Amino acid sequence: MQVIMRRYTTADKTAVLQLIRAELVPLSNTVHSLDGKLLRLLPRRLKQGVTLIAGRTRSSPPLAFIHYMTGNKLLFIDMLVVHSRYQGKQLGTQLMCAAEADGRARGCSRALLFVDKGNDGAVRFYNRLGYTLARYDQALQCYELGKPL
């Protein structure tokens, strides 16, 4: 599938929030669709770091997105969301490769991310990309995965 990758703009806000609610929140052990305060903070969170959108055209709604931050030689993958209809079409892999390349360009030597307990498909996906289990965070009910860049 041919996609265009571009930076997030405020015009993407509604579609990105819908993707988060539809694809990410149901897999979360700590965030629920009724957590209005937390969900209202997401647009501010997306302004921190970098958000890349994968879409059919430069102006079409996102099919997938990745949000990440860099600092202290660390690439932190905050969110990766692919619409369920487009999973298995390499969008997640393309976004991860772009984030990792940007992290290396910014001097990052390690990548880190969290996956909710029970999201075994995501753990397998990240394992295929070279991420390994660093630890389990009981408070967050998440696995911490890492990878040298």
N, C-alpha and C positions, 0 to 999 in steps of 0.2 A: 504494500500500500504506500503510495506516494503522499508524503505530508510536508507541510511547511513548518519549520520551527521559528518561533519569534518570541520576543519579550512580552510579558504581561502588560496590559494597559487597563485603565479603569473601565474601559468598555467591556472587558472580559469578566468583571467582578461577578455579575449575576450567574453566568454560566459556570464559572469556577466554583462558586459557593454551592450551586446545584450539584456539581460533580462530587464535592466533598460530602454533602448530605446524602446523596444516593449511593456512593461507592465506598467512602471511607468511614463515615460515622457508624454504619451498621456493623463494621468489623472491629470497632473500638471497644475496649473494656472500660474505658474511663470517660468517654464522651458519649452523650446520648442526643438524639434528635431534638429533645426538649430543653437542652442546655443552651437557652437563648443567649445568656451573657457570654459564654465561651464562643458561640458561633458569631456573635456580633463583633468580637475581637479579631476574627479572621482577616478582614480586609486590612487592618493595621499590620497584622503579622505578615501578610503577603508583601507589604511595602518594605519590609526588612529583608535583606538578602536579595536573591534573584529568583524570579519565577519565569520559566520557559513554557510556552504553549505549543502543543502540536495540533495543527488543524489542517483541513483540506486546502484552504487558501489563507492569505494574510489577514482576511477580515472575517472568516467563518468562525463559528463557535468552536471552542476547544474540544477535541476528542480525548485529550490527555494533557496533563501538566506536571511539572516538577517544581518544587520550591526548595531552595538550599541556601546555606550561608557559609561563608568562609572566614577564617581568622585563626591565628596562632598555629598555622600550618595544618589546620583541620578543615575538611569539607564535611559539613553536617547536612545530610539529606533530611529535610524536615517533612516533606510530603511528596509522594508520587501517586498520582491518581490517573487511572485509565478507565474510560467509560467501558462498562461490561461488554457492550457490542463490539468493541475494538481490542479487547484483550487477546493475546496470542498473535498479534500482528506486528510485533517488534516495536511498538510505540514506546513502551516502558524502557526497553533496552536502548533505543535511540536517545531518549531523554537522559537516562543514566550516563551514557557515554558522553553526551554533551556536558553534563554537570561535572563529571570526572575530569574531562579535558580542561574545562574552565578552572576547576580546583587546582589542577597541576600548573596551569598558566599563572595562577595567583600564588604559587609557592606551597600549596598544600602537599603534605607527604602521606596523609592518611584520610580515609573517608569513614564516616560513622553514621549509623541510622538506627531507628527503633522499629520493631514490628510487634504488633499486639499478639499476645498469647492466643492461640487458636487460629491465627491467619497463616496456616501451613503453606498455602499456595505462594504467599509473599516470601516466606522463608526459603522455599525451593527456588523461586525466581532469583533472589539475591545470592543464594549459594551458587547458582549457575554463573553469576557475574563475578564470583570470586570472594564474596563476603563470607566471613566465618563468625561463629558465635563467640562473643567476648564475655557476656554474662547475662543473667536474668535479673531484671529489676522487679522485685515483688510488689513494691508500692505502685508502680505504673502498670504492672501486669504486662510487661513488654520484654522482648529479647533485644539486647544490644548487639548489633552486628558491625563488624569493621573490616577494613581492607586497606592494605598499603597501596598508595598511588605511585 
